[in-house]
Amino acid sequence: MTTLSTYHVTTYRYLQPVLLGPHRMMLRPREARELRLISHDLTVSPEAEITWTHDVAGNAVATARFNAPTDLLLVESRATVELTASAWPVFTIAAEAINYPLFYSDDDRTDLGALVTPQYCDPDGQLSRWAEGFVLGRPTDTLSLLRDIAIGVSSSVAYLSREMEGTQMPLDTLSRGSGSCRDIAVLFAEAVRSLGFGARIVSGYLFDPDKRLLGHESTGSTHAWAEVFVPGAGWVAFDPTNQSVGSKNLIPVAVARGIHQVVPVAGSFMGPGNALAEMSVEVHHTVLDD
């Protein structure tokens, strides 16, 4: 068990005062069986009216509304969490899902809905054929297949830190052979969806005090990975950037069908198009008890 504090600050600097539109923030860590949220505090400067709600996936969403022009926007999130995920997780998979092809129950398939459907065009079936190449036989072990795909994604795509906004199309990531953690997560999710699995994208933090994992520039970072729904085991985390299975080193904040739905801070401003001078993000973790 590890107890740690997380500090996440997003800073926007403008060349002149601008009027800020509503800003949507997804920064509150998402509680789970292996993560207990002890405390969370969100502060915004300049002063704003903040309201909280939950989206369709159950993520905590804060919306800030501003009243006066400013040349600086500071969003600070402080959280204390307790992590209990094992480095070597054991998953209790339902008998009907131990081997692939697996068949979701009618209720599960209905509830998974779009999470089972690929989200990007694959007109020539290139991605589907690539994913199919990992299926060694029918039947084949479900968890081994998913692990093989995660390793295959990591082996085919070199991690490349990319500061620019947006996410590459899965086929672009595959053809380029490089991508950020969010590009790699999207490629993995699309690959398993093409085989009939329900998958969702997760945004959050990578906790790596030993600096041995990919996807960060310091001991803490924003990070993206995927979860696959396996009957009996539930949502199983796969971080293809690091070829890892399970939630060890991962602090989830939000889950969604697409990466565009889990942006940590999103908003607008009224002013000249070139008014934004700088935008920066910093994440720091401090271990309180281990």
C-alpha positions in Angstrom: 0.0 0.0 0.0 1.3 3.5 -0.9 -0.2 6.8 0.2 0.8 9.8 -1.8 -0.1 13.3 -2.6 -0.5 14.5 -6.2 -0.1 18.1 -7.3 -1.2 19.0 -10.8 -1.0 22.6 -12.1 -2.0 23.9 -15.5 -1.0 27.4 -16.4 -2.1 29.6 -19.3 -0.4 33.0 -19.9 -1.9 35.5 -22.3 -0.2 38.5 -24.0 -3.1 40.8 -22.9 -6.2 40.4 -20.7 -8.8 38.1 -22.2 -12.3 37.1 -21.2 -12.3 33.5 -20.3 -15.2 31.3 -21.3 -16.4 28.3 -19.1 -13.6 25.8 -18.5 -14.3 22.1 -18.0 -11.9 20.3 -15.7 -11.5 16.5 -15.1 -8.9 16.4 -12.3 -10.4 14.5 -9.4 -8.9 11.0 -9.1 -11.4 8.3 -9.8 -12.0 6.0 -6.8 -11.8 2.3 -7.5 -11.1 -0.9 -5.6 -7.4 -0.3 -5.8 -7.5 3.4 -5.2 -9.0 5.3 -2.3 -9.3 9.0 -2.5 -8.5 10.5 0.8 -8.9 14.2 -0.1 -9.1 16.5 -3.2 -8.9 20.2 -3.5 -9.3 22.3 -6.7 -8.4 25.9 -6.9 -8.6 28.3 -9.8 -7.1 31.8 -10.3 -8.6 34.3 -11.1 -11.6 33.7 -8.8 -14.3 31.7 -10.5 -17.6 30.1 -9.7 -17.1 26.3 -9.7 -19.8 23.7 -10.0 -19.5 19.9 -9.9 -21.3 17.2 -11.8 -20.8 13.7 -13.1 -20.7 12.8 -16.8 -22.2 9.7 -18.4 -19.2 7.6 -17.5 -19.4 8.6 -13.8 -16.4 10.9 -14.0 -16.3 14.0 -11.7 -16.4 17.1 -13.8 -15.8 20.6 -12.5 -16.9 23.7 -14.5 -15.4 27.1 -13.8 -17.1 30.4 -14.9 -15.2 33.6 -14.8 -16.4 37.2 -14.4 -13.4 39.5 -15.2 -10.6 39.6 -17.9 -7.2 38.2 -17.0 -3.8 37.6 -18.5 -3.1 34.5 -16.3 -5.2 31.4 -15.7 -3.9 29.0 -13.0 -5.7 25.6 -12.3 -4.3 23.7 -9.3 -5.4 20.2 -8.2 -4.2 18.6 -5.0 -5.2 15.1 -4.1 -4.2 12.5 -1.5 -4.7 8.9 -2.6 -4.0 5.4 -1.2 -2.9 2.8 -3.8 -3.2 -0.9 -3.2 -2.7 -2.4 -6.6 -0.4 -5.4 -6.8 2.6 -5.5 -9.2 1.5 -9.1 -10.1 -2.3 -9.1 -10.2 -4.4 -12.2 -10.4 -7.7 -11.9 -12.3 -10.7 -14.1 -11.6 -12.1 -14.5 -15.1 -15.5 -16.0 -15.6 -15.5 -19.5 -17.1 -17.2 -18.3 -20.3 -14.5 -15.7 -20.9 -11.3 -17.6 -20.1 -10.9 -18.4 -23.8 -11.3 -16.2 -26.9 -13.6 -15.8 -28.7 -15.6 -14.7 -25.6 -19.2 -13.8 -25.7 -20.6 -11.0 -23.6 -24.1 -11.5 -22.0 -26.9 -9.6 -23.6 -26.9 -7.2 -20.7 -23.2 -6.6 -20.8 -23.2 -6.1 -24.6 -26.0 -3.6 -24.4 -24.4 -1.7 -21.6 -21.0 -1.7 -23.3 -22.6 -0.3 -26.4 -20.2 1.9 -28.4 -17.2 0.7 -26.3 -17.3 -2.5 -28.4 -17.4 -0.6 -31.7 -14.2 0.7 -33.3 -14.2 4.5 -33.4 -11.9 5.1 -36.4 -12.2 4.3 -40.1 -10.4 1.2 -41.2 -11.7 1.0 -44.8 -9.3 -1.7 -46.1 -9.3 -3.7 -42.8 -5.6 -3.1 -42.2 -6.0 -2.6 -38.5 -8.4 -5.5 -38.1 -5.9 -7.8 -40.0 -3.1 -6.6 -37.8 -5.0 -7.3 -34.6 -6.2 -10.7 -36.0 -2.5 -11.7 -36.4 -2.3 -12.0 -32.6 -5.0 -14.7 -32.5 -3.0 -17.9 -32.4 -6.0 -20.1 -32.6 -9.6 -20.5 -31.7 -9.9 -21.0 -28.8 -7.0 -19.2 -27.3 -6.4 -17.8 -23.8 -8.2 -14.4 -23.5 -5.7 -12.7 -21.1 -2.7 -14.0 -23.0 -4.2 -12.6 -26.2 -4.8 -9.2 -24.7 -1.2 -9.2 -23.3 0.2 -10.1 -26.7 -1.6 -7.2 -28.3 -0.3 -4.8 -25.7 3.2 -6.0 -26.2 2.7 -6.0 -30.0 1.6 -2.3 -29.9 4.6 -1.4 -27.8 6.9 -3.3 -30.0 5.5 -1.7 -33.2 5.3 1.9 -31.9 8.2 3.8 -30.2 7.1 6.1 -27.4 7.6 9.7 -28.4 6.7 12.6 -26.1 4.4 14.9 -28.1 3.3 18.2 -26.6 1.0 19.3 -29.4 -2.8 18.8 -28.9 -4.8 16.1 -30.5 -4.3 12.4 -31.1 -3.1 10.5 -34.1 -5.4 8.1 -36.0 -4.6 4.5 -35.1 -3.5 3.6 -38.6 -1.2 6.7 -38.6 0.4 5.6 -35.4 0.9 2.1 -36.8 2.4 3.4 -40.0 4.6 6.0 -38.4 5.9 3.6 -35.8 5.9 6.3 -33.1 3.4 8.1 -30.8 2.6 9.5 -27.4 1.0 7.5 -24.7 -2.4 8.7 -25.8 -1.7 7.6 -29.4 -0.5 4.2 -28.2 -3.6 3.7 -25.9 -6.0 4.6 -28.7 -4.3 2.1 -31.0 -4.5 -0.7 -28.4 -8.2 0.1 -27.7 -9.1 0.1 -31.4 -7.2 -3.2 -32.0 -9.0 -5.0 -29.2 -12.4 -3.5 -30.2 -11.9 -4.9 -33.7 -11.8 -8.4 -32.1 -15.0 -7.8 -30.2 -13.7 -6.6 -26.8 -15.2 -3.7 -24.9 -12.5 -1.1 -24.2 -12.3 2.4 -22.8 -9.6 5.1 -22.7 -8.3 6.2 -19.3 -6.5 9.4 -18.5 -4.7 10.0 -15.2 -1.2 9.9 -13.8 1.8 7.6 -14.0 3.5 7.2 -10.6 7.0 6.2 -11.3 9.5 7.2 -8.5 12.2 5.1 -10.0 11.9 6.7 -13.4 11.9 3.3 -15.2 8.7 3.6 -17.1 7.8 5.4 -20.3 5.3 8.2 -20.5 6.6 10.9 -18.2 9.3 13.6 -17.9 9.7 13.5 -14.2 8.5 11.4 -11.2 4.9 12.2 -12.1 3.0 12.9 -15.2 -0.3 12.9 -17.0 -0.7 9.6 -18.8 -3.1 7.6 -20.9 -3.9 3.9 -21.0 -6.8 1.6 -21.7 -9.1 -0.8 -19.9 -10.7 -3.9 -21.3 -13.9 -5.4 -19.9 -13.4 -9.1 -19.2 -16.4 -10.9 -17.6 -15.6 -12.0 -14.0 -12.5 -9.8 -13.8 -14.3 -6.6 -14.8 -12.3 -3.7 -16.2 -8.6 -4.7 -16.6 -6.0 -2.0 -17.1 -3.5 -2.3 -19.9 -0.7 0.2 -20.3 0.7 -0.7 -23.7 3.2 2.1 -23.5 4.9 0.1 -20.8 3.7 -3.4 -21.7 2.0 -3.6 -18.2 -1.2 -5.2 -17.0 -3.0 -4.1 -13.9 -3.2 -0.8 -12.1 0.2 -0.7 -10.4 1.7 2.8 -11.0 -1.5 4.1 -12.4 -3.8 6.8 -10.9 -7.0 7.0 -13.0 -8.8 10.3 -13.2 -11.4 9.8 -16.0 -12.6 7.1 -18.4 -14.4 7.4 -21.7 -15.0 6.0 -25.1 -12.6 8.4 -26.7 -9.5 10.3 -25.7 -11.1 13.6 -26.6 -13.7 13.1 -23.8 -11.1 13.0 -21.0 -9.1 16.2 -21.5 -7.9 17.4 -18.1 -8.6 21.1 -18.7 -10.6 22.4 -21.7 -12.1 25.9 -22.3 -12.1 29.0 -24.4 -11.3 32.7 -24.3 -12.5 35.9 -26.1 -9.6 37.9 -27.5 -7.1 38.0 -30.4 -6.4 34.6 -31.8 -2.7 34.9 -31.0 -3.3 36.1 -27.4 -2.2 32.8 -25.8 1.5 33.2 -25.0 2.2 30.0 -23.1 0.5 26.9 -21.7 2.3 24.5 -19.3 1.4 21.5 -17.2 3.3 20.1 -14.2 2.6 17.1 -12.1 4.4 16.2 -8.9 3.9 13.2 -6.6 5.1 13.0 -3.0 5.0 9.6 -1.1 3.5 10.0 2.3 3.6 6.4 3.4 4.8 3.2 1.8 
